[in-house]
Amino acid sequence: MKLPNQTIPIVHKPPHFSLVSVQLVRLPNAWESGKTVQHDRELLAVTSGRGTLALNGARYSLVRGKLFLLAPGANAAFESAADSPLELYRLSFDLRVADAAPGTISAWLLKSGELAFDPFYRVEELLQDVYMSRGGANDLDAFRHLLRFQELLAALYDYNRTHTPQSGAVQEVERSIAYMHRHYHDELSVDQLVKESGIGRSQFHALFKSLTGRTPIDYLNGLRINRAKELLLQPGHKLRDVARRAGFRDEYYFSRRFKLAVGVSPGHFAERRGGTQRVVALQFLGELAALGVVPVGAPVSLLQSCGDTAPKIQRLDEPLDVGQIGALRPDLVIVPSFAPRSLTAQLEQLAPGVIVNWFDDIEARLRAIGGMLGKMAEAEAWIARYEAKAEQTRNKLAGSIRPGETATAFIYDGAHRKLFVYGGHNFGHTLYRGLRFSAPAGLRRLMETNSQFKWSPVAFGAMADFAGDRIFLAVTNDEEARHDVRDLLGSEHWLQLPAVANGTAYVVDAKWGHYDPLMLEAHLDEMAQLLGDPGQ
């Protein structure tokens, strides 16, 4: 068939933008002097800490997950909380547009203001990719770097154009809710929150209930009751201390409110401590196993590696159904920090929850969960046992590992068709903490720059920038990964690495990329066999 000789015009001319700089900065515990954005636009993304942003005369609370777009001429100043310094990405980019028609990405990029995205960890992954791919060695690397940035802007634009922008009143009420979460244990009244919001009392209450499903006073009491539940499940707390730390003025008022909300007295609730608790775990099954705890429920995707304990655990469908979780009558829900806020808010209605920081190391995770379950002794026992086993393994390998020798752990993920390099977590925990290898200079700088660095994608051509004296390459168990890794192992990117030439490069199973206490112990056993002297 002959096609017509016809030119089809492009209706919308895309904007031309280029990434000028990307920084991951930690702000001091004070005001950073106000600055006016000059020629470039800026994208700000808060990854940790607390503080305040003054933007063009308006004030915004800053916590993890907050995003802002700043246009030229915008005036911005930051205040970082003294007890929790802000850490954020700052991306500057240049924009040239031929047409900024309403509703286009060009018009959106010309504005200043707060953005939204949920779940935040997906944007954070893109931000980390952009940050890690900066300073490319050639034109192709620079092009890939720009593509990741374009993908980030497209994701933010798509989300914000399909979600109704919040009014100023809604933002004020959300700010009040966030303030409640931080200060529920202080002297706090709803009248105070209404006054500081600057909106009418009836409007405040209506918006609050539409956002939370509860009145302000019920929501505040709910936060306090949930905190009291957490404290009552820990040993050594007297009733008056629990009441004070949860925000109640005296233990008698606290007892009345607690029994009204929970149905039993605080003392009766505390009797669960040390006994069998019904725990639902949305993550961290390995940590629970190390503490000797078998949960009553967990997402089906987590149960594939549970072995004999899996039949005892109710499989939860995915995406998660709060009703299915509630049917298990949990006393406690273990929630990872990357869980959407909407899910966390619903789970709070079922049982007290432990929100465990996904970026924490194993020791911090064990102590957080162990403290909630009355298993702190078990947590400390595992930590001591691991340190002793790591020392024994180092002694076994003393003749095989040179002092100061460097090592790197990579994993190729067939689902994403990407190569990743690990930081100090996952397999990196075994290398740098267990066996005390040193990290190569390029990787060490990344780990020192970002305290929450876990892993990041890396191009095949950039492996040499992160490769140590020893290389460990884990490969996921799928055909795509096996095919791609066969190509990698025959490429100059791999063959030119000194570790490959020296016979100190190893291809290992994908399970080495898992990060939980049981796997870390298994890592030490397998490393002793892999690196040890066969004659011993």
C-alpha positions in Angstrom: 0.0 0.0 0.0 1.3 3.4 -0.9 1.3 5.9 1.9 0.3 9.5 1.2 3.1 11.9 1.0 1.9 14.1 3.8 3.6 15.9 6.6 1.9 15.6 9.9 2.6 18.7 12.1 3.5 18.5 15.7 0.7 20.1 17.6 2.5 20.7 20.9 6.2 21.7 20.7 7.9 20.1 23.7 9.9 22.3 26.0 13.7 22.2 25.9 15.3 21.9 29.3 18.7 20.8 30.6 19.8 19.9 34.0 22.4 22.4 35.3 23.3 20.9 38.7 22.1 18.4 41.2 23.0 18.5 44.9 22.2 16.5 48.0 22.6 19.0 50.8 22.4 18.9 54.6 21.3 22.2 56.0 22.7 23.5 59.3 20.5 23.9 62.4 19.5 27.5 61.6 18.1 29.7 58.9 19.8 29.6 55.6 19.7 33.2 54.3 17.0 33.9 51.8 18.0 33.6 48.1 16.3 34.7 45.0 16.3 32.0 42.2 18.0 33.6 39.3 18.0 32.2 35.7 17.5 28.5 36.5 14.5 26.8 37.9 14.8 24.6 41.0 13.2 21.4 42.2 13.5 20.7 45.9 12.8 17.4 47.5 13.1 16.8 51.3 14.5 13.3 52.1 14.9 13.6 55.9 14.7 16.0 58.9 12.3 18.8 59.7 12.1 22.5 59.2 10.3 25.4 57.5 10.5 26.9 54.0 9.6 30.6 53.5 8.7 30.9 49.8 7.5 34.2 48.4 6.0 35.3 51.7 4.3 32.0 52.5 5.5 29.4 55.0 5.5 25.7 54.6 6.5 22.9 57.0 9.2 20.7 55.7 9.3 17.0 56.4 10.3 13.9 54.4 8.3 13.8 51.2 7.8 17.5 50.6 8.4 18.7 47.1 8.6 22.2 45.7 9.1 23.8 42.3 10.8 27.3 42.2 10.7 29.6 39.2 13.1 32.4 38.5 12.4 35.4 40.8 11.2 33.2 43.6 12.6 34.0 47.0 13.3 31.0 49.3 14.8 30.6 52.8 15.0 27.5 55.0 15.0 26.8 58.7 16.3 23.5 59.8 15.1 22.0 63.1 17.8 21.9 65.8 17.1 18.3 66.6 16.5 17.0 63.1 18.6 18.8 60.4 17.1 18.9 56.9 18.5 16.8 54.1 17.2 17.5 50.6 17.9 17.3 46.9 18.3 20.6 45.0 18.1 20.3 41.2 18.6 23.4 39.0 17.6 23.3 35.4 17.3 25.6 32.5 14.0 25.8 30.5 13.3 27.3 27.1 9.8 27.1 25.7 8.2 28.2 22.4 4.7 27.8 23.7 3.4 27.7 27.3 -0.3 27.1 26.7 -2.4 26.4 29.7 -2.4 22.8 30.8 1.0 22.0 29.2 4.1 20.9 31.0 5.7 24.1 29.9 3.1 26.2 31.7 3.4 24.0 34.8 7.2 24.4 34.9 6.9 28.2 34.9 5.2 28.3 38.3 6.5 28.2 41.9 4.8 26.2 44.6 4.4 22.9 46.4 4.1 19.6 44.5 2.6 16.3 45.5 3.5 12.7 44.8 2.6 9.4 46.5 4.4 7.2 47.3 7.4 9.4 47.7 9.9 6.6 47.6 9.3 6.3 43.8 10.3 9.9 43.2 13.2 9.4 45.6 14.5 6.5 43.5 14.5 8.8 40.4 16.2 11.6 42.3 18.9 9.2 43.5 19.3 7.9 39.9 19.8 11.5 38.6 22.2 12.3 41.4 24.2 9.1 40.9 24.5 9.5 37.1 25.9 13.0 37.3 29.3 13.7 35.9 29.1 11.1 33.0 32.3 10.1 31.4 31.0 10.6 27.8 28.1 12.0 25.8 26.1 8.8 26.1 26.3 8.9 29.9 25.3 12.6 29.9 22.3 11.7 27.6 21.2 9.0 30.0 21.5 11.4 32.9 19.2 13.9 31.1 16.7 11.2 30.3 16.4 10.2 34.0 15.8 13.9 34.8 13.1 14.1 32.1 11.5 11.0 33.5 11.4 12.6 36.9 9.8 15.8 35.7 7.3 13.8 33.6 6.3 11.7 36.6 5.8 14.8 38.8 3.8 16.6 36.1 1.6 13.6 35.4 0.7 13.1 39.1 0.0 16.7 39.8 -2.2 17.3 36.7 -4.4 14.3 37.7 -4.7 15.2 41.3 -6.7 18.2 42.3 -4.5 20.9 43.8 -5.1 21.5 47.4 -6.5 24.8 48.6 -4.7 27.0 51.1 -7.2 26.0 53.7 -6.6 22.3 53.1 -2.8 22.8 53.4 -3.3 24.6 56.7 -5.4 21.7 58.1 -2.8 19.2 56.8 -0.1 21.3 58.5 -2.2 21.1 61.7 -2.4 17.3 61.4 1.4 17.1 60.9 1.8 19.3 64.0 -0.4 16.9 66.0 1.8 14.0 65.0 4.9 15.8 66.3 3.5 17.4 69.4 0.6 15.1 70.6 2.5 14.6 73.9 2.6 18.3 74.6 -0.1 20.6 76.0 -2.2 20.9 72.9 -5.7 22.1 72.2 -7.9 22.1 69.1 -8.7 25.8 69.7 -4.9 26.6 69.5 -4.7 24.7 66.2 -7.8 26.5 64.8 -6.3 29.9 65.7 -2.9 29.2 64.2 -4.5 27.9 61.0 -6.1 31.2 60.2 -9.4 29.7 59.0 -12.8 29.5 60.5 -13.6 27.0 63.2 -16.5 25.3 61.3 -14.4 25.1 58.1 -11.4 23.7 60.0 -13.5 21.0 61.5 -15.2 20.1 58.2 -11.9 19.9 56.4 -10.2 17.9 59.2 -13.0 15.3 59.2 -12.9 15.0 55.4 -9.1 14.4 55.5 -9.0 12.0 58.4 -12.6 10.7 58.9 -12.5 11.8 62.5 -13.0 15.0 64.5 -9.8 16.8 65.7 -10.2 15.9 69.3 -10.9 12.2 68.4 -7.9 12.2 66.1 -5.6 13.7 68.8 -6.8 11.2 71.4 -6.3 8.4 68.9 -2.6 9.5 68.5 -2.2 9.6 72.2 -3.9 6.2 72.8 -1.8 4.5 70.1 1.4 5.9 71.7 0.2 4.7 75.1 -0.4 1.2 73.6 3.2 1.2 72.3 4.6 2.2 75.7 2.4 -0.3 77.6 3.8 -3.1 75.5 7.3 -2.2 76.6 8.6 -3.3 80.0 9.5 -0.9 82.8 7.0 1.9 82.3 4.8 3.0 85.2 1.2 4.1 84.5 1.9 7.7 85.3 4.9 7.8 83.0 2.9 6.3 80.2 0.2 8.9 80.6 2.7 11.8 80.7 4.7 10.6 77.6 1.5 10.0 75.7 0.2 13.5 76.3 -2.4 13.0 79.1 -2.5 15.3 82.0 -2.8 12.6 84.7 -3.0 8.9 85.0 -6.7 8.8 86.1 -7.9 10.8 83.1 -5.7 8.6 80.9 -7.1 5.4 82.3 -10.7 6.5 81.7 -9.9 7.6 78.1 -7.9 4.4 77.4 -10.7 2.1 78.6 -13.3 4.0 76.7 -11.2 3.8 73.5 -9.8 0.3 73.8 -12.4 -1.5 75.9 -9.9 -2.7 78.6 -7.9 -0.9 81.3 -4.3 0.0 80.6 -3.2 -2.6 83.2 -5.1 -5.3 81.5 -3.7 -4.3 78.1 -0.2 -4.3 79.5 -0.6 -8.0 80.5 -0.2 -8.9 76.9 3.5 -7.9 77.3 5.6 -11.0 77.2 2.8 -13.2 76.1 1.6 -14.1 72.6 1.0 -11.1 70.5 -0.8 -11.1 67.2 1.6 -9.3 64.8 0.9 -8.5 61.2 4.2 -7.7 59.3 4.1 -5.7 56.1 7.9 -6.1 56.0 10.9 -7.3 58.1 10.0 -11.0 58.4 13.7 -11.8 58.9 14.0 -9.4 61.8 10.9 -11.0 63.5 12.4 -14.5 62.9 15.6 -13.4 64.6 13.5 -12.3 67.6 11.7 -15.6 67.7 8.3 -14.1 66.5 6.0 -15.6 63.9 3.5 -13.1 62.6 -0.1 -14.0 62.0 -0.1 -12.3 58.6 2.2 -10.9 55.9 2.0 -10.0 52.2 2.2 -13.0 50.0 5.3 -11.6 48.2 7.3 -11.8 51.5 6.4 -15.4 52.2 8.4 -17.0 49.5 11.5 -17.4 51.6 10.0 -18.3 54.9 10.4 -22.1 54.7 8.6 -24.1 57.4 7.0 -21.0 59.1 5.1 -20.0 56.0 2.1 -22.3 56.5 1.5 -20.7 59.9 1.3 -17.2 58.4 -1.9 -15.9 56.8 -1.1 -14.7 53.2 -2.3 -11.1 52.6 -3.4 -10.2 49.1 -1.7 -7.5 47.2 -2.5 -4.7 46.9 -3.2 -4.8 50.6 -6.8 -4.9 51.9 -7.2 -3.2 55.3 -10.3 -5.3 55.9 -8.3 -8.5 55.4 -5.7 -7.3 57.9 -8.4 -6.3 60.4 -10.0 -9.7 60.3 -6.7 -11.1 61.8 -7.4 -9.0 64.9 -3.8 -7.8 65.2 -2.3 -6.4 68.4 0.5 -4.8 66.4 1.3 -3.9 62.8 4.9 -3.7 61.5 4.9 -1.0 58.8 7.9 0.0 56.6 8.5 3.8 56.3 7.9 3.8 52.6 4.2 2.7 53.0 1.8 5.3 51.7 0.4 7.7 54.3 -3.2 6.8 53.3 -2.5 3.1 54.2 -0.8 4.0 57.5 -3.7 6.2 58.5 -6.1 3.3 58.0 -4.0 0.8 59.8 -3.9 3.2 62.9 -7.6 2.4 63.3 -6.8 -1.3 63.7 -3.9 -1.5 66.1 -0.8 0.3 67.2 1.8 0.3 64.5 5.6 0.3 64.4 6.8 2.4 61.5 10.3 1.0 61.0 12.7 3.2 58.9 13.4 1.3 55.7 16.8 3.1 55.5 17.9 1.9 58.9 20.5 -0.8 59.3 19.7 -4.2 60.8 20.7 -3.2 64.3 18.4 -0.2 64.4 15.5 -2.3 62.9 16.0 -5.0 65.5 16.0 -2.6 68.4 13.0 -0.7 67.1 10.9 -3.9 66.7 12.3 -5.6 69.8 11.5 -2.7 72.0 7.9 -2.9 70.8 7.5 -6.6 71.3 9.3 -6.9 74.7 12.1 -8.7 72.8 15.0 -6.2 73.4 17.1 -9.0 75.1 16.7 -11.1 72.0 17.6 -8.2 69.7 20.8 -7.5 71.7 21.6 -11.2 71.7 21.4 -11.4 67.9 23.6 -8.3 67.5 26.2 -9.8 69.8 26.0 -13.2 68.1 26.5 -11.6 64.7 29.5 -9.6 65.9 31.1 -12.7 67.3 30.4 -14.7 64.2 31.8 -11.9 62.0 35.0 -11.9 64.1 35.4 -15.6 63.8 34.9 -15.4 60.0 37.5 -12.6 59.8 40.0 -14.8 61.7 39.3 -17.7 59.3 40.0 -15.4 56.3 42.9 -13.5 57.8 45.3 -15.2 55.4 43.1 -14.5 52.4 42.1 -10.9 52.8 44.8 -8.2 52.8 44.6 -5.3 55.2 42.9 -2.3 53.3 41.7 -4.6 50.5 38.6 -3.1 48.8 35.4 -4.9 47.6 32.2 -4.0 45.8 28.8 -5.8 45.6 26.7 -5.4 42.4 23.4 -7.0 41.5 21.8 -7.3 38.1 18.0 -7.2 38.3 16.4 -8.8 35.3 13.0 -7.3 36.1 14.4 -3.8 35.7 17.1 -4.8 33.2 19.6 -2.8 35.3 22.8 -3.2 37.2 22.9 -1.8 40.7 25.8 -1.1 43.1 25.3 -1.6 46.9 26.2 0.8 49.6 26.6 -0.2 53.3 23.4 -2.1 53.5 22.3 -5.5 52.0 25.4 -7.4 50.8 27.4 -4.3 51.6 26.7 -4.9 55.3 28.6 -8.2 55.0 31.5 -6.6 53.1 32.1 -3.5 55.1 30.9 -4.3 58.6 31.1 -8.0 58.8 34.4 -8.7 57.0 35.7 -5.1 57.2 36.7 -4.7 53.5 37.2 -1.1 52.5 34.9 0.6 50.0 36.5 1.8 46.8 37.0 5.6 46.8 34.2 6.4 44.3 31.7 4.4 46.3 32.9 5.6 49.6 32.3 9.2 48.6 28.7 8.4 47.7 28.2 6.6 51.1 29.6 9.6 53.0 27.5 12.1 51.0 24.2 10.3 51.5 23.7 8.8 54.9 20.7 6.8 53.6 22.4 5.4 50.5 21.4 1.8 50.0 22.0 1.1 46.3 21.9 2.9 42.9 21.8 1.9 39.3 25.1 2.1 37.4 25.9 1.8 33.7 28.1 -1.1 32.6 30.6 1.4 31.3 30.8 3.0 34.8 31.6 -0.2 36.7 35.2 0.6 36.8 34.5 3.8 38.8 33.1 1.7 41.7 34.9 -1.7 41.3 37.1 -2.8 44.2 39.9 -5.4 44.5 37.2 -8.0 44.8 33.9 -7.9 42.9 30.7 -9.8 43.8 28.0 -9.9 41.2 24.6 -11.2 42.3 22.1 -12.1 39.5 18.4 -12.5 39.8 16.9 -15.8 38.8 15.2 -15.0 35.5 15.9 -15.5 31.9 16.3 -11.8 31.1 19.0 -11.4 33.8 20.9 -14.6 32.7 20.8 -13.4 29.1 22.1 -9.9 29.9 24.7 -11.1 32.3 26.1 -13.5 29.7 26.6 -10.5 27.5 28.2 -8.5 30.3 30.7 -11.2 31.3 31.9 -11.3 27.7 32.1 -7.5 27.3 35.2 -5.2 27.7 33.4 -3.4 30.6 33.8 -6.6 32.6 37.0 -8.1 31.2 39.0 -4.9 31.7 38.3 -4.8 35.5 41.4 -5.6 37.5 39.4 -8.0 39.8 38.4 -10.1 36.8 42.0 -10.3 35.5 43.2 -11.2 39.1 40.6 -14.0 39.5 38.9 -12.1 42.4 35.5 -11.5 40.7 32.6 -13.8 41.7 29.1 -14.4 40.4 26.7 -15.3 43.2 23.1 -16.0 43.8 20.5 -13.2 44.0 19.7 -14.1 47.7 23.0 -12.4 48.6 21.2 -9.2 47.9 18.6 -9.8 50.6 18.9 -7.7 53.8 17.7 -9.4 57.0 19.5 -11.0 60.0 19.2 -14.6 58.9 20.6 -13.8 55.4 23.5 -11.8 57.0 24.5 -14.8 59.0 24.3 -17.0 55.9 26.5 -14.5 54.1 29.3 -15.0 56.6 29.2 -18.8 56.2 29.2 -18.6 52.4 31.9 -16.0 52.3 34.1 -18.2 54.5 33.7 -21.0 51.9 34.1 -18.8 48.9 37.2 -16.8 50.0 38.8 -19.4 52.4 41.9 -21.5 51.7 40.7 -24.8 50.1 43.6 -26.6 51.8 42.4 -25.7 55.3 
